[in-house]
């Protein structure tokens, strides 16, 4: 899975289970959040789970500073299994 969002207040809903899954999300803007998705696909409000073996998650959150202060981005991740990797980059850009 690869996805991107621009603007503010965006949510990504994600769940990974099984083996060797890969997901990369880039969110540009302010107040963006990575959450979980419930098994039925409906939005959840807890940690995005990675369950199984060899799963990879990369989250890039780029925060725009346009009013002199940084707004918040958040990534909530829960890892359970073996050889799973989560990379979370949260960067503030001065405009």
N, C-alpha and C positions, 0 to 999 in steps of 0.2 A: 504494500500500500504506500503510495506517495501522495501527499496533499499539501496545499498551501492556502492561506487565508490572509487577506489584507484588510486593514481597518481596525476598529476597536470593538471590544466586547464579544469576540468570537469564541465559540466553544468547539473543541474537538472531542468526540466520544469514541473510545477505543477499547477493545478487548482482544487479547491474543491468547490462544490456547493451542497446544499441539507442539510440533517440531519445526524448527528452521523457518519461522515466519519473520518477516522484516517489514517495518513501518517507519517512514520518515515524514515528519510534519514540520512545515515552516509557517509561523504566524508572525506577521509584521503589523505592528500597531500597539495599542494600549489595552490593558485589561482583558487579555486573551487567556483562556484556560484549557488545559487538557484534562478531561475526566474519563470515567469509564462508560461503556455502553452495556446496558443490561442484555442478558441472553436473547431476549425477544427483540432487540434493536432499539428499544425505547431509551431515552436519556437517563443516565444514572448520575448521582452526585457524589460518588466516592472515588477511590483510587482506580486508575486504569490498570487492570491486571495483566500480567504476563505470566502464564502458567504453562509449564512444559520444559522442553529442552532446546537450546540453541536459538532462542528468539532474540531479535534485535529491535530496539526502539531508539530512534534519534528524533529529538525535539529541538527545533531552533526557534526561539522567541526573540524577536528584535523589537525593542521598545523605542518609540519615537518620543523625544523630548522636545515638545513644541511650546510649552507654556512655562518653561523654567524648572519643571519638576518631573520626575519620572513616575509614570503610572505603573501599576502592577500587572505582571503576567504570572501565571502559576501552572505548574505541571505536577499532577498527583499520580504517582506510579507505585504499584505494588508488584514485586517480583517474587515468584515462587517456582522452584525447579532447579535445573542445573544448566550451566553454560549459557545463561541469559545475559544480555548486555543492554543497559540503558544509558544513553548519552543525552544530557540536557544542557543546551547552551542558551543562556539568557544574557542578551547584550543590550546596552543602552546606547542609542545613537543620538548625538547632539545635532539638531537641525538649526 
